[in-house]
Amino acid sequence: MSRRGLAVVAVALALFVTGSAVALAGPVSGGPGGLFGGPSDPPALLHFDTDGVRCPDEFAANGSTSVAAGPRNTEITYARNVSLPGPSYAVGGPTFERLNESAYVLDVPIEEAGNASRPCSGVVRYNGTMRIPAGDDPWTLIVKQDGETVTTFSGDSDHSLLGGSTSVSGSVSAPAQTNGSANASGN
């Protein structure tokens, strides 16, 4: 085979190998079909629960957030204390919706649950874990209680074969307190 023939074969082989690797791996960004990550899962509320209602002397609206970036999805876990408006109220079933291409809303309702069974209005802590696709960077998560925004997080995840890291920033706004003894402190 001539030099020209060898060069053509080498170029064809290089294009075939490169094309096969890209077709198998997908985009390197880590988004849908990311490098060895496979397609991202759809956004979802993976877990939500509440602790038992307590009657503390003072209330602190403290919250906590953790974010885990993966090659296919980003998982955001958020927990917050809630001061209930009366002895017959409780945290209801939350909704988690995609607002636009990269913004999501977790809305946690406070509902009347029936007869007054506590000697106080009560405080409860809820904990929810949400999943968003890795390709939705940068992302925003808005947390609402009864339709009022209490926290907004923005993040940008860095995905690679060796894992992921996330930078997150947030802002907190305190809803109006329903009892005079409540002492609100931000996240």
Secondary structure, DSSP 8 states (H G I E B T S, - for coil): --HHHHHHHHHHHHHHHHHHHHHHH--TTSSTTBTTTBS----EEEEEEE---B--SS----EEEEEEE-SSEEEEEEEEEEE-SSTTEEE---EEEE-SSSEEEEEE-EEE-SS--SSS--EEEEEEEEEEETTS-SEEEEEEETTEEEEEEEEEEEEETTEEEEEEEEEE-----SSTT------
